[in-house]
Amino acid sequence: MLLEKLEIGAIEPEITRPEPETLVSGDPLHTTWNLEDDAGLYCGIWTSTPGKWRVTMTEWEYCRIHEGRAVIEGDDGSRLEVGAGDSFVMRSGFTGTWEVLETIRKDYVILYR
């Protein structure tokens, strides 16, 4: 389909948790409504309950936060606090942690190269 509206009621959500070896604290539950393109481009809506886990980005990701709060800290000492209305990009090669302070909901676009 060349034009598609994201209707989360029409998409079966994927329910996941961070891998046990990446979990730092809490018991975050992730819900993802994902649209997929065969060209390595993914987009959708993602929510997470509070918790903290390690991440290693192997892709480029644009995010727009709609609700909640989180802190993203890089192993390089970088720190980004995000909340409703914020947009940001995480680039391939980023390593660090995501800590969701208040249940968060974001739109995302991911590009695998």
N, C-alpha and C positions, 0 to 999 in steps of 0.2 A: 504494500500500500504506500503511495507516495505522500499522503497526508493523513495523519492519524492523531486523534485526540486521546490523551491519556485519561482513561476512566478507571480509577483504581477499583471500582466495584466490579469491573469486567475482567480484572486480572487476578489470578490466584497468587496471593502473597507468599513469599519465601520467608520462613521463620528460621532464624539461626542465632547462634551465640558465638562469641569469639572462641577460637581454638584454645583448649586448656593451657597450652604452653605459652600463649600470648596474654592471658588474663593477669592483670595486676591487682584489681580489687572489684568487689561487687559481683553481680550476676546479671550483666546487661543482656537484654533480649532485643534482637534486631528483626525488624519486619521490612521487607523490600518488595515493592511493586516495580518490576523491571520490564522495560521494553528493550528489545535487542535487535541490532542490525548486523547483518553478516559481514560488514566491513570493519569490525572491531570497535564499533561505537555503541555504547550503552547509555540509557537514560532512564530516569524513573523517580520514584519517591522512596525515601528510606527513613525509618524511625528507629530510635534506640532508647531504652530505659537507662537509668544511671549506672555507671560503672566505668572502669578504666582498663584499657588493653593496649598492647604494643601493635604497631603497624609498620609495614614495609611496603612502600608504594612501588609497584612495577608498571604503573600506568599514570596518565595525566587525568586529573579530576577537577571539574568545576562544581562548586556547591553553592546553593542559596538556602539559608536557614529561614524557616517559617515560624518555628516556635522552639522554645527551650534554650538551654545554654550548654556550652562545652568549652573545654580548653584543649588545644592541640599543642604539644611540646615536641620540638625536634631534638634529636640527639646532639645537634650542633649548637644547642642553647636557645634556639628560636622559640617563641611562645606566641600563640594566637588565641585570644578569647573571642568567641563568636556567640551571637544570639540572633533573635528575630530581626530580619532585615539585612543581615550581613551576607556578603558573597565573598568567596575566596577560591584560590586555585591551589591544589596540592600537585606537585610535579613528581614524575617518576624519579626514584632514587631517595625520596624522603623516608627517613626512619625516625620513629619516636613513639609518642603515645597519644591516644584519644581518651579524654575523660569527659563523659557526659555528666553534667551536674544536675540538670533538669531534663526530663524526657524531651528529646529533640526530634524535629521533623525537618527534612531537607529535600530539595530537588537536587538531582545530580546529573552530570553528563561525564562519562568516562570514555577516554580514548586509549585503546591499546595500540602501540606501534610495533 
